Amino acid sequence: MTPVATAAGPDRDAARVPVRGLTVLYDARCSLCTFLRDWLVRQRQLVPLELVAAGSERARRRFPGLDHSATLDEITVIGDAGQVYRGTAAWIVTLWALADHRPMAHRLSTPAGARLARGAVLAAARWREGRRVRRDGNWAGREGQWGGRTYRAADGWSYDPAVGWTYDPPACDSGTCPPR
């Protein structure tokens, strides 16, 4: 499996590794995911998108090196040259493939834009989590809404229903701080 690439990293040199097609793995049991799949197929595409249900037999055959259980938890996009994008980078590269949204993808690939994109990805993940419950090893729908608790991610983003999204960068005690 190819390491996870970022939308703006040096390994995305289009002259060296052009992207001619993307496969978007989506959770077919998630209403938000299927809504976005339907939206994507209606968009004008500069780079062809193939939408495949994550964890399906088709996905397992096409991408045997992927952790397919992880693809059900987080959007995963695979480029035709083996590039693997997850989470925020996957959303950005998917927007980049769309004619009307490529300029937005370029803005979201900047450090400031990446924070906004990460907040959107966390909000979608939180919504999905509030709609699912695990039963006998499988995710199933659940009546009701998210319980309203504070959500915190290791990268410094948190959501509190009283104040909304906030960003508090993690401490940098080790001297190897992540880029902002």
C-alpha positions in Angstrom: 0.0 0.0 0.0 1.3 3.5 -0.9 1.7 5.8 2.1 -1.0 8.4 2.7 -0.3 11.5 0.6 -1.4 15.0 1.4 -3.1 17.3 -1.2 -0.2 19.8 -1.1 2.8 17.6 -0.4 5.9 17.4 -2.6 4.9 13.9 -3.7 1.9 15.4 -5.6 4.1 16.9 -8.4 1.7 16.7 -11.3 4.5 16.6 -13.9 6.0 13.5 -12.2 2.9 11.7 -11.1 -0.2 12.9 -13.0 -3.6 11.9 -11.6 -5.9 10.7 -14.4 -8.5 9.0 -12.3 -9.6 8.7 -8.7 -11.6 6.0 -6.9 -13.6 7.3 -4.0 -14.5 4.6 -1.3 -17.6 5.6 0.6 -19.7 4.0 3.3 -22.8 2.7 1.4 -24.7 2.4 4.8 -24.3 6.0 5.7 -27.0 8.4 4.5 -24.6 11.4 4.4 -22.0 9.3 2.4 -24.6 8.2 -0.2 -25.9 11.7 -0.5 -22.4 13.0 -1.2 -21.8 10.1 -3.7 -25.0 11.1 -5.5 -23.9 14.7 -5.5 -20.4 13.8 -6.8 -21.8 11.9 -9.8 -23.9 15.0 -10.8 -20.8 17.3 -10.9 -18.7 18.1 -13.9 -15.5 16.1 -13.4 -12.0 17.2 -14.7 -10.6 14.0 -13.3 -12.9 11.0 -13.6 -14.3 9.7 -10.3 -15.2 6.1 -9.7 -17.4 5.6 -6.6 -17.1 2.2 -4.9 -18.7 1.1 -1.7 -16.0 0.8 1.0 -15.5 -2.7 2.4 -17.3 -4.2 -0.6 -15.9 -7.3 -2.4 -15.2 -5.0 -5.4 -13.1 -2.7 -3.2 -11.3 -5.6 -1.7 -10.4 -7.1 -5.1 -9.2 -3.7 -6.5 -7.2 -2.7 -3.5 -6.0 -5.8 -1.6 -3.4 -3.8 0.4 -5.8 -1.4 2.0 -7.2 -1.7 5.6 -10.8 -2.0 4.5 -12.2 -1.7 8.0 -10.5 1.7 8.2 -12.1 2.8 4.8 -15.5 2.4 6.5 -14.5 4.9 9.2 -12.9 7.6 7.1 -13.2 8.6 3.5 -10.5 7.1 1.4 -9.6 8.0 -2.2 -7.1 6.1 -4.4 -5.4 7.7 -7.4 -4.8 5.8 -10.6 -1.0 5.7 -9.8 -1.6 4.2 -6.3 -1.8 7.4 -4.3 -3.9 6.9 -1.2 -5.6 9.9 0.5 -7.6 9.7 3.7 -9.7 12.2 5.7 -9.1 15.8 4.9 -6.7 15.1 2.0 -9.3 12.8 0.5 -12.0 15.5 0.6 -9.6 18.1 -0.9 -8.4 15.8 -3.8 -12.1 14.9 -4.5 -13.0 18.6 -4.8 -9.9 19.1 -6.9 -11.3 16.6 -9.4 -14.5 18.7 -9.9 -14.5 21.5 -12.4 -16.6 23.9 -10.3 -14.7 23.2 -7.1 -11.1 23.0 -8.0 -10.4 26.6 -6.9 -11.9 25.8 -3.5 -9.6 22.7 -3.3 -6.6 24.9 -3.9 -7.7 27.2 -1.1 -8.3 24.3 1.2 -4.8 22.9 0.5 -3.2 25.9 2.2 -2.4 25.7 6.0 -5.4 28.0 6.9 -7.7 26.2 4.4 -6.6 22.8 5.8 -7.9 23.8 9.2 -11.3 24.7 7.8 -11.4 21.4 5.8 -10.4 19.4 8.9 -13.2 21.1 10.9 -15.7 20.1 8.1 -14.4 16.5 8.1 -14.6 16.3 11.9 -18.2 17.6 11.8 -19.2 15.0 9.2 -17.5 12.3 11.2 -19.3 13.4 14.4 -22.6 13.4 12.6 -22.0 9.9 11.3 -21.0 8.6 14.7 -24.2 10.0 16.2 -26.2 8.2 13.6 -24.6 4.7 14.1 -24.3 2.2 16.8 -22.1 -1.0 16.7 -24.0 -4.2 17.0 -22.3 -7.7 16.8 -19.4 -6.2 14.9 -21.5 -4.3 12.4 -22.6 -0.7 12.3 -26.4 -0.2 12.2 -28.6 2.9 12.2 -29.8 4.4 15.5 -32.8 6.5 16.3 -32.2 9.9 17.9 -29.3 12.3 17.7 -25.8 12.8 19.0 -25.9 13.2 22.8 -24.4 16.7 22.8 -21.1 15.9 24.5 -17.9 17.7 23.8 -15.8 16.0 21.1 -12.0 16.4 21.1 -9.5 15.2 18.4 -5.8 14.6 19.0 -4.9 17.3 16.4 -6.3 20.1 18.6 -9.8 20.5 17.2 -12.8 20.2 19.6 -16.5 20.7 19.4 -18.6 21.9 22.3 -22.3 22.4 21.7 -22.2 25.6 23.8 -19.4 27.3 21.8 -19.0 25.4 18.5 -15.7 24.4 17.0 -12.4 25.6 18.5 -8.8 24.9 17.7 -6.1 24.6 20.4 -2.9 23.3 19.0 -1.3 20.4 20.9 1.7 21.2 23.1 5.1 20.8 21.5 7.2 19.3 24.3 9.2 16.9 22.1 10.5 19.5 19.7 8.9 17.7 16.7 5.7 19.8 16.4 3.4 19.1 13.5 3.1 21.9 10.9 0.2 24.3 11.3 
